Amino acid sequence: MIIKINGQDCSCEKGEYLLDVARRNGFYLPTLCNHDAFEGQGCCRLCIVEVFERGRGKIVVSCVYPVESEIQVFTDSDKVVRQRRMILNLLRARAPESPEIEAMCKAYGAPEIKRFVHIDGSKCVLCGLCVKACNELSVGAISTAMRGVEKEVMPPYAEPSEVCVGCGSCAHVCPTNAIDIEETEDTRTIWGKTFELVHCRSCGCVIGTPEEIACAAEKSGEEPTDLCPDCRKKELALAMRNVYSHQ
């Protein structure tokens, strides 16, 4: 199937998300809630584009918009730019302490709107990536709570979670670095809970917390290990050489 993006012919598969098609063909679209490891969520709405089909135009969120027919797409039309600036202003009010949001506001010329009430001290834009990462990759230790301007991501009752394994997946996918994670040589602290760190017995690099390693082993059906991935490969290669050398 062929669609047009900013006047350029672009091939795609039916049902493919528009954001993926645009990126594959060299068109940049800003986004905060999109990550290669997860399907589109459409939370931040920054990746909006204008789509024309049968002569009618509409604004759509490209990361969750599947291409079903031949369409024309404009990534930076006047309508898109105006709405993207408004979205950025809303995100800036939500996360006024985020350098990433402020940089995007400057890049897209989004002047501050005084009537929007800022949430003091916040960097979180409620994109949902951290919650999705924890649910799909770890143990589901965090979720969104409250409503409206009080809505935030937290462990149950805002207390250190009993099930959190300290893997840090939530912090690693956060687009605005809103989740505090601190590491020393031997500990990792996240969500108000401190974990010991396990070091690879061969090379000494950090491989995770004991809880994280046990969780990963349970998910994979393997035994917990105290070797990092590189050292495991080396040990396996050495074992295979020993086997073949004795045949």
C-alpha positions as a Markdown table, in Angstrom:
| # | Residue | x | y | z |
|---|---|---|---|---|
| 1 | Met | 0.0 | 0.0 | 0.0 |
| 2 | Ile | 1.2 | 3.5 | -0.8 |
| 3 | Ile | 0.4 | 6.6 | 1.2 |
| 4 | Lys | 1.7 | 10.1 | 1.0 |
| 5 | Ile | 3.5 | 11.8 | 3.9 |
| 6 | Asn | 4.2 | 15.5 | 3.3 |
| 7 | Gly | 3.9 | 14.8 | -0.4 |
| 8 | Gln | 6.2 | 11.9 | -0.5 |
| 9 | Asp | 5.1 | 8.4 | -1.5 |
| 10 | Cys | 5.7 | 5.9 | 1.3 |
| 11 | Ser | 5.0 | 2.2 | 1.3 |
| 12 | Cys | 3.4 | 0.4 | 4.2 |
| 13 | Glu | 1.4 | -2.6 | 5.3 |
| 14 | Lys | -2.3 | -2.4 | 6.0 |
| 15 | Gly | -2.8 | -2.0 | 9.7 |
| 16 | Glu | 0.7 | -0.7 | 10.3 |
| 17 | Tyr | 0.8 | 2.3 | 12.7 |
| 18 | Leu | 1.3 | 5.6 | 11.1 |
| 19 | Leu | 4.1 | 6.6 | 13.5 |
| 20 | Asp | 6.1 | 3.6 | 12.4 |
| 21 | Val | 5.6 | 4.3 | 8.7 |
| 22 | Ala | 6.6 | 7.9 | 9.2 |
| 23 | Arg | 9.8 | 7.1 | 11.1 |
| 24 | Arg | 10.8 | 4.4 | 8.6 |
| 25 | Asn | 10.6 | 6.9 | 5.8 |
| 26 | Gly | 12.7 | 9.5 | 7.6 |
| 27 | Phe | 10.0 | 11.8 | 9.1 |
| 28 | Tyr | 10.5 | 12.9 | 12.7 |
| 29 | Leu | 7.5 | 13.0 | 15.0 |
| 30 | Pro | 7.9 | 14.0 | 18.7 |
| 31 | Thr | 6.7 | 11.5 | 21.3 |
| 32 | Leu | 7.1 | 10.8 | 25.0 |
| 33 | Cys | 4.9 | 7.8 | 25.6 |
| 34 | Asn | 6.2 | 5.7 | 22.7 |
| 35 | His | 8.9 | 3.0 | 23.2 |
| 36 | Asp | 10.2 | 0.3 | 20.9 |
| 37 | Ala | 9.6 | -2.3 | 23.6 |
| 38 | Phe | 5.8 | -1.6 | 23.8 |
| 39 | Glu | 2.9 | -0.9 | 21.5 |
| 40 | Gly | 1.7 | 2.7 | 21.1 |
| 41 | Gln | -0.3 | 4.1 | 24.0 |
| 42 | Gly | -1.5 | 7.5 | 22.6 |
| 43 | Cys | -1.0 | 9.1 | 26.0 |
| 44 | Cys | 1.2 | 12.2 | 25.4 |
| 45 | Arg | -0.5 | 12.9 | 22.0 |
| 46 | Leu | 2.6 | 14.8 | 20.8 |
| 47 | Cys | 2.8 | 12.6 | 17.7 |
| 48 | Ile | -0.4 | 14.0 | 16.2 |
| 49 | Val | -0.6 | 14.4 | 12.4 |
| 50 | Glu | -3.2 | 15.6 | 10.0 |
| 51 | Val | -4.7 | 12.9 | 7.8 |
| 52 | Phe | -6.8 | 13.5 | 4.7 |
| 53 | Glu | -9.0 | 10.7 | 3.4 |
| 54 | Arg | -11.6 | 11.2 | 0.6 |
| 55 | Gly | -11.1 | 14.9 | 0.8 |
| 56 | Arg | -11.8 | 15.1 | 4.6 |
| 57 | Gly | -9.1 | 16.0 | 7.1 |
| 58 | Lys | -8.7 | 15.1 | 10.7 |
| 59 | Ile | -6.1 | 15.1 | 13.5 |
| 60 | Val | -5.1 | 11.7 | 14.7 |
| 61 | Val | -2.5 | 10.3 | 17.2 |
| 62 | Ser | -0.1 | 8.5 | 14.8 |
| 63 | Cys | 1.3 | 5.9 | 17.3 |
| 64 | Val | -2.2 | 4.3 | 17.6 |
| 65 | Tyr | -3.6 | 5.1 | 14.1 |
| 66 | Pro | -3.5 | 2.0 | 11.8 |
| 67 | Val | -3.3 | 2.7 | 8.1 |
| 68 | Glu | -6.3 | 1.1 | 6.5 |
| 69 | Ser | -6.5 | 2.9 | 3.1 |
| 70 | Glu | -4.6 | 5.3 | 0.8 |
| 71 | Ile | -4.3 | 8.6 | 2.7 |
| 72 | Gln | -2.4 | 11.9 | 2.7 |
| 73 | Val | -0.6 | 12.8 | 5.9 |
| 74 | Phe | 0.9 | 16.1 | 7.0 |
| 75 | Thr | 3.2 | 16.0 | 10.0 |
| 76 | Asp | 3.6 | 19.7 | 10.6 |
| 77 | Ser | 0.6 | 21.5 | 9.1 |
| 78 | Asp | -0.6 | 24.7 | 10.6 |
| 79 | Lys | -3.3 | 22.8 | 12.4 |
| 80 | Val | -0.9 | 20.2 | 13.8 |
| 81 | Val | 1.6 | 22.9 | 15.0 |
| 82 | Arg | -1.1 | 24.8 | 16.8 |
| 83 | Gln | -2.5 | 21.8 | 18.6 |
| 84 | Arg | 1.0 | 20.4 | 19.4 |
| 85 | Arg | 1.9 | 23.7 | 21.0 |
| 86 | Met | -1.2 | 23.5 | 23.1 |
| 87 | Ile | -0.4 | 19.9 | 24.1 |
| 88 | Leu | 3.1 | 21.0 | 25.1 |
| 89 | Asn | 1.8 | 23.8 | 27.2 |
| 90 | Leu | -0.5 | 21.3 | 29.1 |
| 91 | Leu | 2.5 | 19.0 | 29.6 |
| 92 | Arg | 4.6 | 21.9 | 30.9 |
| 93 | Ala | 1.9 | 22.6 | 33.4 |
| 94 | Arg | 1.8 | 19.0 | 34.4 |
| 95 | Ala | 5.7 | 18.7 | 34.6 |
| 96 | Pro | 7.1 | 22.2 | 35.1 |
| 97 | Glu | 10.4 | 20.8 | 36.5 |
| 98 | Ser | 11.1 | 18.7 | 33.4 |
| 99 | Pro | 14.0 | 20.0 | 31.3 |
| 100 | Glu | 12.9 | 17.7 | 28.5 |
| 101 | Ile | 9.5 | 19.3 | 28.3 |
| 102 | Glu | 10.9 | 22.8 | 28.5 |
| 103 | Ala | 13.3 | 22.0 | 25.6 |
| 104 | Met | 10.5 | 20.7 | 23.5 |
| 105 | Cys | 8.4 | 23.8 | 24.2 |
| 106 | Lys | 11.2 | 26.0 | 23.0 |
| 107 | Ala | 11.8 | 23.8 | 19.9 |
| 108 | Tyr | 8.2 | 24.1 | 18.9 |
| 109 | Gly | 7.7 | 27.7 | 19.9 |
| 110 | Ala | 5.1 | 27.0 | 22.6 |
| 111 | Pro | 4.7 | 30.2 | 24.6 |
| 112 | Glu | 3.8 | 29.7 | 28.3 |
| 113 | Ile | 0.0 | 30.1 | 29.0 |
| 114 | Lys | -0.3 | 31.8 | 32.4 |
| 115 | Arg | -3.8 | 30.5 | 33.1 |
| 116 | Phe | -2.6 | 26.9 | 33.3 |
| 117 | Val | -1.9 | 25.9 | 36.9 |
| 118 | His | 1.5 | 24.2 | 37.3 |
| 119 | Ile | 2.0 | 21.2 | 39.5 |
| 120 | Asp | 4.9 | 22.3 | 41.6 |
| 121 | Gly | 7.9 | 19.9 | 41.7 |
| 122 | Ser | 6.6 | 17.5 | 39.1 |
| 123 | Lys | 8.5 | 16.0 | 36.2 |
| 124 | Cys | 6.0 | 13.2 | 35.5 |
| 125 | Val | 3.8 | 13.6 | 32.4 |
| 126 | Leu | 1.7 | 10.4 | 33.2 |
| 127 | Cys | 2.8 | 8.8 | 29.9 |
| 128 | Gly | 2.2 | 5.3 | 31.5 |
| 129 | Leu | 5.5 | 3.8 | 30.2 |
| 130 | Cys | 6.8 | 3.1 | 33.7 |
| 131 | Val | 3.6 | 1.2 | 34.7 |
| 132 | Lys | 3.6 | -0.7 | 31.5 |
| 133 | Ala | 7.2 | -1.7 | 31.9 |
| 134 | Cys | 6.7 | -2.8 | 35.5 |
| 135 | Asn | 3.6 | -4.9 | 34.5 |
| 136 | Glu | 5.1 | -6.5 | 31.4 |
| 137 | Leu | 8.7 | -6.9 | 32.4 |
| 138 | Ser | 8.6 | -7.2 | 36.1 |
| 139 | Val | 6.0 | -7.6 | 38.9 |
| 140 | Gly | 3.4 | -4.8 | 38.6 |
| 141 | Ala | 4.6 | -2.9 | 41.7 |
| 142 | Ile | 3.4 | 0.5 | 40.6 |
| 143 | Ser | 0.2 | 2.0 | 39.1 |
| 144 | Thr | -1.5 | 5.4 | 38.7 |
| 145 | Ala | -3.5 | 6.6 | 41.7 |
| 146 | Met | -5.8 | 9.6 | 42.5 |
| 147 | Arg | -7.6 | 11.7 | 39.8 |
| 148 | Gly | -7.2 | 15.0 | 38.0 |
| 149 | Val | -4.3 | 17.2 | 39.0 |
| 150 | Glu | -3.6 | 14.8 | 42.0 |
| 151 | Lys | -3.1 | 11.8 | 39.7 |
| 152 | Glu | 0.4 | 10.2 | 40.0 |
| 153 | Val | 2.3 | 7.0 | 39.7 |
| 154 | Met | 3.2 | 5.3 | 42.9 |
| 155 | Pro | 3.3 | 1.9 | 44.8 |
| 156 | Pro | 0.2 | 1.0 | 46.7 |
| 157 | Tyr | -0.6 | 3.6 | 49.4 |
| 158 | Ala | 2.6 | 5.4 | 48.5 |
| 159 | Glu | 4.5 | 3.0 | 50.7 |
| 160 | Pro | 7.6 | 1.0 | 49.8 |
| 161 | Ser | 6.2 | -2.0 | 47.7 |
| 162 | Glu | 6.4 | -5.5 | 49.2 |
| 163 | Val | 6.7 | -7.0 | 45.7 |
| 164 | Cys | 9.1 | -4.5 | 44.0 |
| 165 | Val | 12.3 | -6.2 | 42.9 |
| 166 | Gly | 14.3 | -3.1 | 42.3 |
| 167 | Cys | 15.0 | -3.8 | 38.6 |
| 168 | Gly | 14.7 | -0.1 | 37.6 |
| 169 | Ser | 12.8 | -0.9 | 34.4 |
| 170 | Cys | 10.3 | 1.9 | 35.3 |
| 171 | Ala | 13.1 | 4.5 | 35.6 |
| 172 | His | 14.9 | 3.4 | 32.5 |
| 173 | Val | 11.9 | 3.9 | 30.2 |
| 174 | Cys | 10.8 | 7.2 | 31.8 |
| 175 | Pro | 11.2 | 10.0 | 29.1 |
| 176 | Thr | 11.5 | 12.8 | 31.6 |
| 177 | Asn | 13.7 | 11.1 | 34.3 |
| 178 | Ala | 10.9 | 11.6 | 36.8 |
| 179 | Ile | 11.6 | 8.4 | 38.8 |
| 180 | Asp | 14.4 | 8.8 | 41.3 |
| 181 | Ile | 16.9 | 5.9 | 41.3 |
| 182 | Glu | 20.1 | 6.0 | 43.3 |
| 183 | Glu | 23.0 | 3.5 | 43.2 |
| 184 | Thr | 26.1 | 3.0 | 45.2 |
| 185 | Glu | 28.6 | 0.3 | 44.7 |
| 186 | Asp | 26.5 | -2.2 | 46.7 |
| 187 | Thr | 23.0 | -0.8 | 46.9 |
| 188 | Arg | 20.1 | 0.5 | 44.7 |
| 189 | Thr | 17.3 | 2.7 | 46.1 |
| 190 | Ile | 14.0 | 3.2 | 44.2 |
| 191 | Trp | 10.5 | 4.0 | 45.4 |
| 192 | Gly | 11.7 | 4.4 | 48.9 |
| 193 | Lys | 13.1 | 0.9 | 49.1 |
| 194 | Thr | 16.8 | -0.1 | 49.2 |
| 195 | Phe | 18.1 | -3.3 | 47.6 |
| 196 | Glu | 21.5 | -5.0 | 47.7 |
| 197 | Leu | 23.3 | -5.4 | 44.4 |
| 198 | Val | 24.7 | -8.6 | 43.1 |
| 199 | His | 28.0 | -8.5 | 41.2 |
| 200 | Cys | 29.1 | -10.9 | 38.5 |
| 201 | Arg | 31.4 | -13.5 | 40.1 |
| 202 | Ser | 33.6 | -13.4 | 37.1 |
| 203 | Cys | 34.0 | -9.8 | 35.9 |
| 204 | Gly | 32.5 | -7.9 | 38.9 |
| 205 | Cys | 29.9 | -5.9 | 37.1 |
| 206 | Val | 26.5 | -5.3 | 38.6 |
| 207 | Ile | 23.9 | -7.8 | 37.3 |
| 208 | Gly | 21.0 | -6.7 | 39.5 |
| 209 | Thr | 19.3 | -7.2 | 42.8 |
| 210 | Pro | 18.8 | -10.7 | 44.3 |
| 211 | Glu | 15.0 | -10.2 | 43.9 |
| 212 | Glu | 15.4 | -9.1 | 40.3 |
| 213 | Ile | 17.6 | -12.1 | 39.4 |
| 214 | Ala | 15.1 | -14.5 | 41.0 |
| 215 | Cys | 12.2 | -12.8 | 39.2 |
| 216 | Ala | 14.0 | -13.1 | 35.8 |
| 217 | Ala | 14.8 | -16.7 | 36.4 |
| 218 | Glu | 11.2 | -17.5 | 37.3 |
| 219 | Lys | 10.0 | -15.8 | 34.1 |
| 220 | Ser | 12.5 | -17.6 | 31.9 |
| 221 | Gly | 12.2 | -21.0 | 33.6 |
| 222 | Glu | 15.9 | -21.1 | 34.3 |
| 223 | Glu | 18.0 | -21.2 | 37.5 |
| 224 | Pro | 19.2 | -17.9 | 39.0 |
| 225 | Thr | 22.8 | -17.0 | 38.0 |
| 226 | Asp | 25.6 | -14.9 | 39.4 |
| 227 | Leu | 27.1 | -14.3 | 36.0 |
| 228 | Cys | 26.5 | -11.4 | 33.7 |
| 229 | Pro | 25.3 | -12.2 | 30.1 |
| 230 | Asp | 28.8 | -11.8 | 28.6 |
| 231 | Cys | 30.4 | -14.1 | 31.2 |
| 232 | Arg | 27.6 | -16.6 | 30.8 |
| 233 | Lys | 28.4 | -16.8 | 27.0 |
| 234 | Lys | 32.1 | -17.2 | 27.7 |
| 235 | Glu | 31.5 | -19.9 | 30.3 |
| 236 | Leu | 29.1 | -21.7 | 27.9 |
| 237 | Ala | 31.6 | -21.4 | 25.0 |
| 238 | Leu | 34.4 | -22.8 | 27.2 |
| 239 | Ala | 32.2 | -25.7 | 28.3 |
| 240 | Met | 31.4 | -26.5 | 24.7 |
| 241 | Arg | 35.1 | -26.5 | 23.7 |
| 242 | Asn | 35.8 | -28.9 | 26.6 |
| 243 | Val | 33.1 | -31.2 | 25.4 |
| 244 | Tyr | 34.3 | -31.2 | 21.8 |
| 245 | Ser | 38.0 | -31.6 | 22.9 |
| 246 | His | 37.1 | -34.8 | 24.7 |
| 247 | Gln | 35.2 | -36.4 | 21.8 |
